[in-house]
Amino acid sequence: MFTQLPYDLSQWHSVININLSNIQLDDFEMAVGSLATMPELKSLYINLHEEAQVDLIMRELPYLEFLNGLPVDREILDLDELENNN
């Protein structure tokens, strides 16, 4: 069992779905950074423990379409960000 991801996953160019929900990651921020190097990633399953982790994923993975099986609604996220900045 592993607890971290390689820094660069860009060679995984054909991977569009990844399930990390059974992995206890040592460094969540680093793992999201690694996932951001995957050019075709569209669907991610990952353990989330706080809202800040969701925010990080949304910022770092702009092309993600599904998070833990739920569609990512970018329009709602953009509206929330606008409201928080005003």
VEXKOLFI-922696 format. One record per residue: x, y, z of N, C-alpha, C, O in turn; residue number from 1; residue in three letters. Coordinates in nm, 4 decimals, decimal comma. Layout:
<atoms>
X / Y / Z / X / Y / Z / X / Y / Z / X / Y / Z / NUM / ALA
...
</atoms>
This chain:
<atoms>
0,0849 / -0,1183 / 0,0000 / 0,0000 / 0,0000 / 0,0000 / 0,0891 / 0,1241 / 0,0000 / 0,1920 / 0,1283 / 0,0675 / 1 / MET
0,0483 / 0,2239 / -0,0760 / 0,1261 / 0,3463 / -0,0827 / 0,0499 / 0,4616 / -0,0179 / -0,0719 / 0,4555 / -0,0009 / 2 / PHE
0,1239 / 0,5670 / 0,0180 / 0,0629 / 0,6810 / 0,0862 / 0,0908 / 0,8130 / 0,0150 / 0,0515 / 0,9193 / 0,0630 / 3 / THR
0,1587 / 0,8061 / -0,0995 / 0,1840 / 0,9263 / -0,1782 / 0,1887 / 0,8917 / -0,3256 / 0,2057 / 0,7757 / -0,3632 / 4 / GLN
0,1736 / 0,9929 / -0,4079 / 0,1770 / 0,9753 / -0,5529 / 0,3086 / 1,0298 / -0,6070 / 0,3691 / 1,1181 / -0,5462 / 5 / LEU
0,3527 / 0,9778 / -0,7204 / 0,4692 / 1,0390 / -0,7844 / 0,4377 / 1,1844 / -0,8184 / 0,3224 / 1,2198 / -0,8429 / 6 / PRO
0,5400 / 1,2671 / -0,8196 / 0,5208 / 1,4097 / -0,8447 / 0,4624 / 1,4355 / -0,9830 / 0,3757 / 1,5216 / -0,9977 / 7 / TYR
0,5076 / 1,3635 / -1,0838 / 0,4657 / 1,3870 / -1,2208 / 0,3934 / 1,2641 / -1,2758 / 0,4528 / 1,1573 / -1,2904 / 8 / ASP
0,2651 / 1,2805 / -1,3059 / 0,1842 / 1,1718 / -1,3613 / 0,1460 / 1,1992 / -1,5065 / 0,0513 / 1,1400 / -1,5582 / 9 / LEU
0,2190 / 1,2880 / -1,5717 / 0,1839 / 1,3259 / -1,7082 / 0,1960 / 1,2098 / -1,8064 / 0,1347 / 1,2132 / -1,9131 / 10 / SER
0,2731 / 1,1084 / -1,7726 / 0,2839 / 0,9913 / -1,8592 / 0,1554 / 0,9089 / -1,8593 / 0,1360 / 0,8244 / -1,9467 / 11 / GLN
0,0689 / 0,9327 / -1,7636 / -0,0598 / 0,8633 / -1,7571 / -0,1607 / 0,9378 / -1,8439 / -0,2719 / 0,9669 / -1,7997 / 12 / TRP
-0,1224 / 0,9681 / -1,9653 / -0,2016 / 1,0527 / -2,0536 / -0,3339 / 0,9914 / -2,0959 / -0,4218 / 1,0644 / -2,1416 / 13 / HIS
-0,3519 / 0,8620 / -2,0829 / -0,4779 / 0,8015 / -2,1242 / -0,5724 / 0,7734 / -2,0060 / -0,6834 / 0,7242 / -2,0265 / 14 / SER
-0,5300 / 0,8037 / -1,8852 / -0,6134 / 0,7789 / -1,7671 / -0,7144 / 0,8926 / -1,7524 / -0,6769 / 1,0091 / -1,7392 / 15 / VAL
-0,8430 / 0,8571 / -1,7549 / -0,9468 / 0,9588 / -1,7370 / -1,0205 / 0,9435 / -1,6037 / -1,0844 / 1,0378 / -1,5569 / 16 / ILE
-1,0117 / 0,8259 / -1,5434 / -1,0759 / 0,7987 / -1,4140 / -0,9713 / 0,7425 / -1,3190 / -0,8898 / 0,6585 / -1,3572 / 17 / ASN
-0,9743 / 0,7896 / -1,1949 / -0,8843 / 0,7334 / -1,0941 / -0,9582 / 0,7284 / -0,9608 / -1,0299 / 0,8214 / -0,9240 / 18 / ILE
-0,9391 / 0,6189 / -0,8902 / -1,0034 / 0,5998 / -0,7606 / -0,8949 / 0,5866 / -0,6541 / -0,8227 / 0,4871 / -0,6487 / 19 / ASN
-0,8851 / 0,6881 / -0,5705 / -0,7892 / 0,6888 / -0,4592 / -0,8607 / 0,6822 / -0,3253 / -0,8017 / 0,7129 / -0,2217 / 20 / LEU
-0,9870 / 0,6425 / -0,3264 / -1,0676 / 0,6476 / -0,2042 / -1,0201 / 0,5506 / -0,0957 / -1,0534 / 0,5698 / 0,0213 / 21 / SER
-0,9451 / 0,4493 / -0,1301 / -0,8937 / 0,3559 / -0,0295 / -0,7496 / 0,3860 / 0,0091 / -0,6847 / 0,3051 / 0,0755 / 22 / ASN
-0,6993 / 0,5020 / -0,0323 / -0,5615 / 0,5405 / -0,0059 / -0,5588 / 0,6498 / 0,0999 / -0,6291 / 0,7502 / 0,0876 / 23 / ILE
-0,4790 / 0,6311 / 0,2028 / -0,4568 / 0,7338 / 0,3044 / -0,3334 / 0,8127 / 0,2627 / -0,2204 / 0,7691 / 0,2849 / 24 / GLN
-0,3553 / 0,9286 / 0,2024 / -0,2462 / 1,0099 / 0,1495 / -0,1781 / 1,0887 / 0,2606 / -0,2445 / 1,1504 / 0,3439 / 25 / LEU
-0,0452 / 1,0862 / 0,2612 / 0,0311 / 1,1605 / 0,3620 / 0,0221 / 1,3110 / 0,3406 / 0,0119 / 1,3868 / 0,4369 / 26 / ASP
0,0258 / 1,3546 / 0,2151 / 0,0265 / 1,4968 / 0,1829 / -0,0786 / 1,5230 / 0,0759 / -0,0535 / 1,5037 / -0,0431 / 27 / ASP
-0,1958 / 1,5667 / 0,1187 / -0,3081 / 1,5859 / 0,0277 / -0,2754 / 1,6890 / -0,0798 / -0,3048 / 1,6670 / -0,1973 / 28 / PHE
-0,2149 / 1,8015 / -0,0409 / -0,1843 / 1,9068 / -0,1367 / -0,0891 / 1,8566 / -0,2454 / -0,1079 / 1,8861 / -0,3634 / 29 / GLU
0,0116 / 1,7817 / -0,2057 / 0,1056 / 1,7273 / -0,3031 / 0,0354 / 1,6286 / -0,3963 / 0,0633 / 1,6264 / -0,5162 / 30 / MET
-0,0540 / 1,5481 / -0,3432 / -0,1275 / 1,4513 / -0,4248 / -0,2132 / 1,5226 / -0,5292 / -0,2191 / 1,4794 / -0,6444 / 31 / ALA
-0,2789 / 1,6303 / -0,4902 / -0,3605 / 1,7062 / -0,5857 / -0,2706 / 1,7681 / -0,6920 / -0,3068 / 1,7710 / -0,8096 / 32 / VAL
-0,1544 / 1,8172 / -0,6520 / -0,0588 / 1,8695 / -0,7485 / -0,0158 / 1,7634 / -0,8479 / -0,0012 / 1,7915 / -0,9668 / 33 / GLY
0,0041 / 1,6428 / -0,8002 / 0,0394 / 1,5314 / -0,8886 / -0,0745 / 1,5004 / -0,9848 / -0,0517 / 1,4799 / -1,1040 / 34 / SER
-0,1958 / 1,4971 / -0,9335 / -0,3125 / 1,4702 / -1,0178 / -0,3299 / 1,5778 / -1,1247 / -0,3792 / 1,5498 / -1,2340 / 35 / LEU
-0,2900 / 1,6993 / -1,0936 / -0,3027 / 1,8096 / -1,1896 / -0,2132 / 1,7888 / -1,3117 / -0,2341 / 1,8527 / -1,4148 / 36 / ALA
-0,1147 / 1,7008 / -1,3016 / -0,0266 / 1,6740 / -1,4162 / -0,0860 / 1,5699 / -1,5109 / -0,0283 / 1,5420 / -1,6160 / 37 / THR
-0,2002 / 1,5127 / -1,4747 / -0,2657 / 1,4134 / -1,5600 / -0,3538 / 1,4861 / -1,6613 / -0,4577 / 1,5407 / -1,6243 / 38 / MET
-0,3141 / 1,4875 / -1,7875 / -0,3817 / 1,5724 / -1,8868 / -0,5260 / 1,5361 / -1,9193 / -0,6016 / 1,6230 / -1,9627 / 39 / PRO
-0,5664 / 1,4123 / -1,8999 / -0,7017 / 1,3705 / -1,9395 / -0,7921 / 1,3343 / -1,8221 / -0,9018 / 1,2827 / -1,8432 / 40 / GLU
-0,7483 / 1,3603 / -1,6989 / -0,8264 / 1,3219 / -1,5818 / -0,9607 / 1,3944 / -1,5793 / -0,9661 / 1,5173 / -1,5794 / 41 / LEU
-1,0678 / 1,3173 / -1,5771 / -1,2038 / 1,3732 / -1,5762 / -1,2837 / 1,3327 / -1,4529 / -1,3768 / 1,4027 / -1,4131 / 42 / LYS
-1,2472 / 1,2195 / -1,3925 / -1,3238 / 1,1665 / -1,2797 / -1,2289 / 1,1214 / -1,1700 / -1,1345 / 1,0464 / -1,1949 / 43 / SER
-1,2551 / 1,1680 / -1,0474 / -1,1689 / 1,1387 / -0,9333 / -1,2527 / 1,0960 / -0,8141 / -1,3507 / 1,1614 / -0,7783 / 44 / LEU
-1,2133 / 0,9869 / -0,7543 / -1,2660 / 0,9446 / -0,6243 / -1,1518 / 0,9592 / -0,5252 / -1,0435 / 0,9043 / -0,5453 / 45 / TYR
-1,1765 / 1,0330 / -0,4186 / -1,0723 / 1,0588 / -0,3190 / -1,1392 / 1,0897 / -0,1853 / -1,2478 / 1,1476 / -0,1824 / 46 / ILE
-1,0759 / 1,0520 / -0,0759 / -1,1288 / 1,0829 / 0,0569 / -1,1147 / 1,2317 / 0,0836 / -1,0062 / 1,2883 / 0,0701 / 47 / ASN
-1,2245 / 1,2941 / 0,1215 / -1,2254 / 1,4361 / 0,1542 / -1,2695 / 1,4526 / 0,2991 / -1,3681 / 1,3931 / 0,3427 / 48 / LEU
-1,1944 / 1,5346 / 0,3730 / -1,2232 / 1,5511 / 0,5145 / -1,2599 / 1,6941 / 0,5523 / -1,3096 / 1,7191 / 0,6621 / 49 / HIS
-1,2351 / 1,7881 / 0,4608 / -1,2671 / 1,9276 / 0,4900 / -1,2937 / 2,0039 / 0,3613 / -1,2470 / 1,9651 / 0,2542 / 50 / GLU
-1,3686 / 2,1120 / 0,3725 / -1,4071 / 2,1929 / 0,2570 / -1,2851 / 2,2480 / 0,1832 / -1,2883 / 2,2624 / 0,0610 / 51 / GLU
-1,1792 / 2,2784 / 0,2553 / -1,0580 / 2,3321 / 0,1922 / -0,9992 / 2,2327 / 0,0914 / -0,9381 / 2,2738 / -0,0073 / 52 / ALA
-1,0168 / 2,1050 / 0,1151 / -0,9675 / 2,0047 / 0,0207 / -1,0474 / 2,0090 / -0,1092 / -0,9905 / 1,9961 / -0,2176 / 53 / GLN
-1,1773 / 2,0267 / -0,0989 / -1,2616 / 2,0392 / -0,2174 / -1,2211 / 2,1648 / -0,2949 / -1,2086 / 2,1609 / -0,4173 / 54 / VAL
-1,2010 / 2,2744 / -0,2250 / -1,1600 / 2,3993 / -0,2889 / -1,0279 / 2,3822 / -0,3635 / -1,0128 / 2,4308 / -0,4756 / 55 / ASP
-0,9329 / 2,3136 / -0,3016 / -0,8032 / 2,2897 / -0,3651 / -0,8198 / 2,2083 / -0,4929 / -0,7598 / 2,2411 / -0,5953 / 56 / LEU
-0,8991 / 2,1046 / -0,4883 / -0,9235 / 2,0216 / -0,6061 / -0,9871 / 2,1046 / -0,7171 / -0,9484 / 2,0922 / -0,8332 / 57 / ILE
-1,0831 / 2,1881 / -0,6831 / -1,1499 / 2,2691 / -0,7841 / -1,0540 / 2,3683 / -0,8492 / -1,0635 / 2,3945 / -0,9691 / 58 / MET
-0,9623 / 2,4230 / -0,7711 / -0,8636 / 2,5172 / -0,8260 / -0,7587 / 2,4466 / -0,9114 / -0,7237 / 2,4950 / -1,0190 / 59 / ARG
-0,7087 / 2,3335 / -0,8645 / -0,5964 / 2,2667 / -0,9294 / -0,6360 / 2,1745 / -1,0440 / -0,5538 / 2,1445 / -1,1307 / 60 / GLU
-0,7607 / 2,1293 / -1,0452 / -0,8075 / 2,0358 / -1,1483 / -0,9251 / 2,0976 / -1,2235 / -1,0385 / 2,0523 / -1,2078 / 61 / LEU
-0,9002 / 2,1995 / -1,3041 / -1,0096 / 2,2726 / -1,3690 / -1,0878 / 2,1921 / -1,4726 / -1,1992 / 2,2304 / -1,5085 / 62 / PRO
-1,0325 / 2,0831 / -1,5205 / -1,1020 / 2,0028 / -1,6223 / -1,1738 / 1,8815 / -1,5637 / -1,2305 / 1,8007 / -1,6372 / 63 / TYR
-1,1710 / 1,8692 / -1,4309 / -1,2388 / 1,7586 / -1,3648 / -1,3893 / 1,7716 / -1,3855 / -1,4462 / 1,8788 / -1,3651 / 64 / LEU
-1,4530 / 1,6631 / -1,4256 / -1,5971 / 1,6640 / -1,4502 / -1,6767 / 1,5959 / -1,3394 / -1,7928 / 1,6297 / -1,3164 / 65 / GLU
-1,6140 / 1,4992 / -1,2701 / -1,6817 / 1,4258 / -1,1626 / -1,5883 / 1,4137 / -1,0433 / -1,4708 / 1,3801 / -1,0579 / 66 / PHE
-1,6422 / 1,4416 / -0,9250 / -1,5686 / 1,4264 / -0,8003 / -1,6504 / 1,3358 / -0,7096 / -1,7625 / 1,3692 / -0,6712 / 67 / LEU
-1,5939 / 1,2223 / -0,6763 / -1,6609 / 1,1221 / -0,5936 / -1,7976 / 1,0848 / -0,6496 / -1,8944 / 1,0667 / -0,5757 / 68 / ASN
-1,8030 / 1,0739 / -0,7816 / -1,9241 / 1,0295 / -0,8502 / -2,0260 / 1,1377 / -0,8782 / -2,1261 / 1,1120 / -0,9451 / 69 / GLY
-2,0029 / 1,2583 / -0,8287 / -2,0971 / 1,3684 / -0,8494 / -2,0439 / 1,4632 / -0,9559 / -1,9244 / 1,4924 / -0,9592 / 70 / LEU
-2,1321 / 1,5113 / -1,0431 / -2,0865 / 1,6060 / -1,1454 / -2,0369 / 1,7358 / -1,0816 / -2,0959 / 1,7854 / -0,9857 / 71 / PRO
-1,9300 / 1,7888 / -1,1350 / -1,8767 / 1,9167 / -1,0895 / -1,9488 / 2,0261 / -1,1673 / -1,9429 / 2,0297 / -1,2902 / 72 / VAL
-2,0164 / 2,1146 / -1,0961 / -2,0893 / 2,2239 / -1,1596 / -2,0063 / 2,3503 / -1,1466 / -2,0098 / 2,4175 / -1,0435 / 73 / ASP
-1,9322 / 2,3824 / -1,2506 / -1,8420 / 2,4984 / -1,2498 / -1,9190 / 2,6297 / -1,2390 / -1,8683 / 2,7249 / -1,1797 / 74 / ARG
-2,0391 / 2,6376 / -1,2944 / -2,1157 / 2,7615 / -1,2874 / -2,1489 / 2,7968 / -1,1431 / -2,1374 / 2,9129 / -1,1040 / 75 / GLU
-2,1892 / 2,7000 / -1,0646 / -2,2195 / 2,7243 / -0,9226 / -2,0929 / 2,7646 / -0,8497 / -2,0949 / 2,8559 / -0,7671 / 76 / ILE
-1,9820 / 2,6970 / -0,8798 / -1,8548 / 2,7308 / -0,8154 / -1,8127 / 2,8727 / -0,8491 / -1,7651 / 2,9451 / -0,7617 / 77 / LEU
-1,8291 / 2,9139 / -0,9740 / -1,7933 / 3,0492 / -1,0152 / -1,8804 / 3,1527 / -0,9449 / -1,8305 / 3,2577 / -0,9043 / 78 / ASP
-2,0100 / 3,1245 / -0,9298 / -2,0991 / 3,2161 / -0,8597 / -2,0619 / 3,2281 / -0,7133 / -2,0612 / 3,3381 / -0,6580 / 79 / LEU
-2,0309 / 3,1154 / -0,6497 / -1,9900 / 3,1171 / -0,5088 / -1,8632 / 3,2007 / -0,4913 / -1,8518 / 3,2771 / -0,3955 / 80 / ASP
-1,7693 / 3,1863 / -0,5824 / -1,6443 / 3,2619 / -0,5736 / -1,6697 / 3,4106 / -0,5890 / -1,6107 / 3,4914 / -0,5173 / 81 / GLU
-1,7567 / 3,4475 / -0,6817 / -1,7913 / 3,5884 / -0,7000 / -1,8551 / 3,6463 / -0,5748 / -1,8210 / 3,7572 / -0,5336 / 82 / LEU
-1,9471 / 3,5728 / -0,5141 / -2,0142 / 3,6194 / -0,3924 / -1,9145 / 3,6361 / -0,2773 / -1,9227 / 3,7323 / -0,2010 / 83 / GLU
-1,8213 / 3,5427 / -0,2656 / -1,7234 / 3,5493 / -0,1577 / -1,6250 / 3,6645 / -0,1761 / -1,5692 / 3,7146 / -0,0784 / 84 / ASN
-1,6035 / 3,7065 / -0,3000 / -1,5096 / 3,8167 / -0,3262 / -1,5747 / 3,9539 / -0,3149 / -1,5050 / 4,0554 / -0,3128 / 85 / ASN
-1,7059 / 3,9581 / -0,3078 / -1,7754 / 4,0880 / -0,2981 / -1,8065 / 4,1244 / -0,1559 / -1,8644 / 4,2300 / -0,1304 / 86 / ASN
</atoms>
